[in-house]
Amino acid sequence: MKEAAERLFAKAPRADQLPWSVVDGVQQLVERLKPPVWLESEIHNRLILLVNHVLQAEPEAMQRLSRHAKKSIQLQLKPIALQVRITPVGLLELEACDGKPDLSLELKSDRWSEAAKSVSAGAQPDVHLYGDVLLAAEIGWLRENLRWDIEEDIARLFGDGPATLFVGGMRRLLDALRGFASPTRSVVS
């Protein structure tokens, strides 16, 4: 039995590579199969709706952003680029990537998996920042203080009990995936 398990795990990817190879695979898929413009636009729209939903739950975040109204921010995740403009009320709206942004955020690594590894280890991904230093400071404040309370949103739809069960289950699943991806994982005999 032990020999069969060792043969099975010998052919499998190493535990420290498994989830990151999936992230790299998604990035390669995006690079090779560029989605249609309409689909990319819809994904960007949904992302902005989610970010604005989270911002609206934190009035201080909106107030901080409103100080930078009409400034633009570009996020560069090769091969994806997204540019937004800050509205006077402190929310975000999509903007064409044709002008020079006030602040540009670009991943230092060309591989998304490197950023995912940093985040999963509790660190911040390595990012190049170009442009408005005060706006960059506000983005840093948002990164440190803004959180999506998904349990509260689910509770509004389905009630407190199902929301608690769902979020607890997702946390256990993420903890199990982190444990599985840990390089210290050993084969059980």
Residue pairs with C-beta under 8 A, 6 or more apart in sequence:
2 189
5 187
5 188
5 189
6 187
9 187
12 18
13 21
14 183
15 180
15 181
15 182
15 183
15 185
16 181
16 182
16 183
18 180
18 181
19 116
19 177
19 181
20 113
20 116
20 117
20 181
21 113
23 112
23 113
23 116
24 111
24 112
24 113
26 112
27 111
27 112
27 113
30 79
30 80
31 79
34 40
34 79
35 43
41 94
44 82
44 94
45 94
47 82
48 84
48 92
48 93
48 94
50 148
51 92
52 91
52 92
53 148
53 153
54 146
54 147
54 148
55 61
55 62
55 65
55 90
55 91
55 92
55 146
56 62
56 91
57 148
57 149
58 145
58 146
60 145
61 90
61 142
61 145
61 146
62 89
62 90
62 91
63 90
64 90
64 138
64 141
64 142
65 86
65 90
65 91
65 92
65 138
65 142
66 86
66 87
66 88
66 89
66 90
67 138
68 86
68 102
68 132
68 134
68 135
68 138
69 86
69 87
69 88
69 90
70 85
70 86
70 88
71 85
71 86
71 102
71 103
71 132
71 135
72 83
72 84
72 85
72 86
72 95
72 99
72 101
72 102
72 103
73 83
73 84
73 85
73 86
73 92
73 101
73 102
73 103
73 104
73 105
73 135
73 139
74 81
74 82
74 83
74 97
74 101
74 103
74 104
74 105
75 81
75 82
75 83
75 84
75 105
75 106
76 104
76 105
76 106
76 107
77 107
77 112
78 107
78 110
81 97
82 94
82 97
83 94
83 95
83 96
83 97
83 99
83 101
84 92
84 93
84 94
84 95
85 92
85 93
85 94
85 95
86 92
87 93
101 131
102 131
102 132
102 135
103 129
103 130
103 131
103 132
103 135
103 136
103 139
104 128
104 129
104 130
104 131
105 127
105 128
105 129
105 139
106 127
106 128
106 130
107 114
107 115
107 125
107 126
107 127
107 128
108 126
108 127
108 128
109 115
109 125
109 126
114 125
114 126
115 125
115 126
118 124
118 125
118 126
119 125
120 178
120 181
124 143
129 136
150 167
151 163
151 164
151 166
151 167
152 163
154 162
154 163
154 166
154 167
155 162
155 163
155 164
179 185
